[in-house]
Amino acid sequence: MGTDDLLRAATGALKASLSQLDEKARFQIVAYNGAATPLETELQSATAESIQHATQWLDGLEAEGRSDHVAGFREAVWLHPDAIYLLTDADDLDEREVKAIAGLVRPSVFLNVTLFAPGPIRHTADTPLERFVRLRGGLIRYAGDPGP
């Protein structure tokens, strides 16, 4: 996410999503590149204070290194979420990584992926990540797409 200001675009999208959460909702954020780093050690209630804390934490993130998707998913499933929202610029998972992730994520967990990439907006592809998400009934969006 270090190129073309993609990290700022992804964190902006995440901040907008957080601002729309009902206070009864609970969330966790995991940033991962060289390592997986959670916002906190437990789910956070979507209060104004916790959303402000998350916003400040997101503002401090820096893009560095290759994404370790398996480590990111491992951290994401730790608290048994109902849904995982993945914001990434790297649709570079290979079949081995997707198989490892499939073993981590319960079938009932909803997957929602937004891909941020430099250059023209892409509308579809047939990568291992996209096939995995589609087979699970999840959603894939491409940054800039208006979506359904």
N, C-alpha and C positions, 0 to 999 in steps of 0.2 A: 504494500500500500504506500510505498515511499515515492512512487512516481505519480505525476499529474495530480497531486493533492488528493489522492484517493482516500487516504486515512481521514482527512477532514470531511470528505463527502460521506463516508461510512459512519463516522461518529455523529455527524449532523443528522443523518437518517435515524440513528439509534436514539439520539436526544429527542427528536420529534416523536418517535414511538413511545418513549418513556412518558412524555408529557401528556399522552392520551390515555394512559393507564388509569383505571379506576383505583381508588385508594385500597380496595379490598384485594387487588392483584398483588402478587409477589413476584419478584424477579431476581435474576443474578446475571452478571456480565462476566464473561471470560475473554480476556485478550490473550492471544497466543501468536507467537512467532517462534523465537528460539525456545521459549518455555511457555507454559500455560499459567496465567495469573488471573485469579478471580478478583472481582471487586471486593467481596467480603467472604467470610467462611460459611455463611448461611444465606438463605433467601431473604430478600429485603421487601418490606411492605412498600407500596408505591405512594408513600407520603411525600409531601413537598420537600421535606428535609432530606429524605433518602434519594430522591431524584436529583436534588441539588448536589448532594455528595457524589452521586454517579456522574453527573455532568462535569464536575471538577476533576474527577478521576479520569474521565475520557479526555478532557483537555490536556492532561499530562502524558498521554500515550505517545510513543514515538514508533514509527515503522522501522523495523530492523530485522534482517535475516529472512530465511525461508520459514514459511508457516509449517508447524508440526500439527497437522490436522487431527491425528489420532490423539495426541496429548490434549488438544483443545476439547475434543468430544469427550474424552475420559473425564476431564474436569467438569464439563457441562452436565454429564449424567450423574455425577456424584450425589446431587440432591434430589434425584428422581423427578425431573420436570415433566410437565404435560406436553411441553412444546420446546423446540430448540429453533432459534432464529440465527442463522449463520450469515454474517456479512463478510464477504471475502473478495479479494481481487485475484485469487489464485484457484482457478478451476483446474488444478494440476494434479489432483489426486489420481493415483494409479489404482488398478484393480486390487492390489494387495492392501492398500490403505482403506479402500472402501469396504473390503471384507472385514478388516479389523474394526472399523466403525460400526458396521452392521452387527457385529457381535456385542457391541457395547450398548447400543440404543434399543430399548424395549420397542416391540412392534406398535404399541399404543401411543408412542411419542410422535407428535406432529412435527414435521420438518418443514421449515420455511427458509429458503436460501435466496439471498440477493447477491448477485455478482457485480462487482465494481471493476471495470477494466478500462484501460486507456484506449482511445480511438473510437471508432464508430460503435454505436449501440448494436449489440448482438441480440438476436431474438430467439435463437434456439441453437442447440448443438447436441451432440451425442457423446458426451464425456462420461466417464465412470461415475462422477458425482451426480450429474444430471439423471442418468439412468437409475441410480440408487434412490434419489429423491422421488422421481416419478413412480417407481415401483412401490414405494412406501405410501403413495397417495399425497405426497407433500407438494409444495409450490416452489417454483423457480421463477425469479424475476431478474431482470437485468437493469442495472442502475440507469435511470433516465426513462425507462418504460413506464407508462402511466398505470400499468397493471390492470387486473380485472375490475 
